[in-house]
Every structure is written in C-alpha cells, then in structure tokens.
C-alpha cells in the first residue's frame, strides 16, 4: 500500500479568472495549499510537503519546481528575489489573488471519496490462490509496516503540537486534525489485518469447501473476528 489511499487525478475548480485554469491538478492544490500558509522558497516547499502532506497527498518531488514555474506563468503564484549576504539569493514564492481564488473554489467543492487501489485487499480477494501460510506471512508483514507507519505519524503529531503556540497556530491546528484522522485510518489497517489473520488461523490449512457444514464454519470464522 502506498502512503495515500488514492492516486493522482485532476481536481475540478470553477475558477477561471485572471488566467487561472478551470482545473487544478492534485499537485497544484498541494502547492497552493502550502503557499496559502506563508511565502516559501522551493526548498521550504519540498520540506513542508514531505513533513505535512506526503503521507496522504502523494506528489512526485521532481515535478514541484516545474509546476511552480507553470503556476507563476498562469498567474496563480508570484515570487520575489531575496538578496542575502554570504549566501546565494533565494526566490520566495507566494500565492497570488488568482491562486487564492482557485484554491478557495476547490476547497468549497464536494469532497471526493478516495479512489481506492488497495493491495492488501487484492491479496485477500485472491487469497485462495496462495497457501494460507504464505498469505498469513504477507499479511503479517503488511500489518507490521502499517503499525510502524502509525507510530511515525504519532511522533510527527507530537512534534507538530509544539508549534501550536507559534505564529501559524491556526494552520498547525488543522494540520494536526488531518494527521489525527490519518492515524485513525492507519490504525484501522492494523486492526483490520489482525482480524483477517485471526480468521485465517481459524480457517486452518485446508481451504477446500467440501461440505455445507464446512461452509458454515468458514462464515463463523469471519463473524467471530468482525
């Protein structure tokens, strides 16, 4: 399973003013979202995206700088050169009025349900094609990786909580709220996989349905862990 629960697509927005496109890609939403918090350099955008968005809003990092140039060409973002002594000058990006309007339009649109491509679920769906021991081994590995991911999210939540007293406390609050929901989703993956493993243990090593009585036992194996 990848970090997110969906895949890249185009996101509709009704804004078409000042050169803004009627459609925002998921990458464009992510960049406008970050710049709505405060102006950032390209490096800061990369760092904040990896910290705050990457677990649930996947973005190819190699596309970020080209997309920033495109957003600027379309008038959605702006930049200023910051002259520094003893350091290279830096380009500071900020969201422009058209970008704010496009982002606001996207934010007010209907929330789409996740576009699922769930590898663990496909393994369960085709579980009869592997020995139960092999399926169990794969599920245990998945469960352990998801448990480790949930723990890393909890550590991130603890780190981010320290910024609640800073100048961007409102943004941090909602960042923590989204992270808390992500933790709950990841925990559900762990508990759900544990339930599937429990059902497989009850199912035993023989997967053949040889009688109506055995079919009833298999249904009981599912019900007992639900």
N, C-alpha and C positions, 0 to 999 in steps of 0.2 A: 504493500500500500504506500502511496506517496503521501507527502505531508498533507495535501489538501484532500477534499472529498469530491473534487470535480476536475474539470480540465478547461483549457483556455478556450474562450469564445469571445464573440463580440457582444458588447453591452449597449442596449439602446438608450439614447438620451434625446429628449425633444429639443434641446438647444441647437440652434443653427445661426446664431448671431455672431457678428464680428469675425467671420471666417471659421467659427467652431463647427466641427463635423457633427452630424446628427447621430453618430455612433461613436461611443468610446470603447476602446478595447480594454480588457482587464488590466493590462499593463498601464494604460493611460489613467485609468481610475486609481491605480495604486500610486502613481507618481503625483497626480493632482491631490490625492488624499494627504500624502506626506507633506507636500508644499503648502497645503492649507493650514498646517500646524505652525510653520515658520519657514522663512527662506533657508535654503540649504545649498551646500556645494554638492557636486556629483558624488564625491566620496561620502559625504554625510548621508545622502540619499541611499547609497548602497548599504551603508552600515545600519541605518534605521530600518530599511526594508528587511534586511536579514534578521534584525532583532525583533521587529514588531509584526511584520506581515508574512514573511516567508512560510511560517508553519501552516498557514491556511489560505494564502493567496499567492500561489507559485508564480514566479517570474523568472525568465531566463536573464541572468545578470548581464550577459553580453549585449542584450537589447536595450539596456537602460540608457546609455549615453546617446545612441542613435535616436531613441524615442524622445529624449529631452530636446534634441535639435529639431525634431519634427514638431513637437508641441510648441516650440518657440516660433517656428515658421508659420504655424497655424494661428498664432496669436493667443494661445491658451496660457503660456507662461512667459516670463520675462527674465532677464539676467542683468546683473551689474558686475563690473570688474572691481575687485577689491585689491588695492595696491598694498603690498606687505614689505616691510624691511627685512632683509636677510632671509626671505622666503619667497618662493615663486608666487606671483599674483594668482588669485583664485577667482573663479566665476561663481557668483552667488545667484542661484535660481529662486524665483518667487512666482506664485500663482498670479495670473492677471485677471482682470474683471471677466473676460470671456471664459477663462478656465473655471473661475468660481461659479459662474452661471451654469456651465456644462456639468460641473460636479454636483451642484445643487439639484439640477434636473435629474441626474442619475440617482441621487440619494432619495428623491421623492418618488421614484418609480417602484413598481411592485417588486418585492424580494423574490427572486427565482429560487426554486428548490435546487439542491445540489445535483449536478449531473454526475451520476454515480458510475465509477469504474472500479469495483471493489474486488481486489484479487483474492482476498481470503474467502469471500462469499462464493467466488467461482470455484475455488478448491472444494468448498463444502458441496456445492451443486454437483460437482463431478467426483465426489468422494468415493463412489462405488468403483471407480477405475483404478484406485490405488489400494494397496494393503492398508488395513486400519492402522497398523503400526507406523507406516510411512506418513499417512495423513496426520496422525497424532503428533509425530515429530515436527512436521511442518507447522502445525497449529501452535505447538509449544514455542517454537522459535518466533513466530509472529507475536504471540502473546507477550513474550519477554521483551521484544523490541518495542511494542506499544507501551508496556509498563515503564520501560526506561525513558521513552519519549514523554510520558505523562509526568515523570519525575523531573525531567529537564524543564517542562513547562511550569511546574510548581516553583522551581528555583528561579526561573525568569520572573514569575509573578512576585516573588519575594524581593527580587532586585528592583523591579519597576515600582513597587509600593513605596520605596524610599523617595521617589520623585513626586509623591502626592503633595508635598509641601513646597514644591518648586513653582516656577512661573507658568508652567504648562499643565497645572494640576487637572484642569477640566479634560484635556486631551488624554492625560495619563489615566484618569478615572475610566474613561470609555475603553481605553486600551486594555486595562485590567479586566473590565467587564467582558470584552471579547475573549481575552485569554482564559478567563474562568470558564466560559462556555466551551472553549476548545479542550480544556482539561476534562470537563464532564464528558465530551464526545470521546476522548481518548480512553478515559476510564471505562466507558461503555464497551469499547472494543475489547478491553481486557476481560471484563466480566462476561461479555457475550462469548468470547473464545473459550473461557473457562467452562461455561455451560455446555458448549459444543463438545469439549474434551470429556466432560462428565458423561454426556450421552454416549460418546464413542466407547468409553470404558464399560458402560452398561451393555452396550450393543455386543461387545465381545469381538472375537477374532473371526467369526463366521458371518459374512454379510449376506448370505443367501436367504431369500424369503421362501421357505419351504412349506409353510402352513399358515392357516388363518390365525392359529394360536401365536405363532411367532410374530406375525404382523401386529397383533395386539401388544405383544411385549415391546416391539420397537416403538409403537406410539407411546407406551408408558415411559420408555427411556427419554423421549422428548419432553413429555409432560412433567416428569419428575425434576427436570433441571430448569424449567421455564419459570 
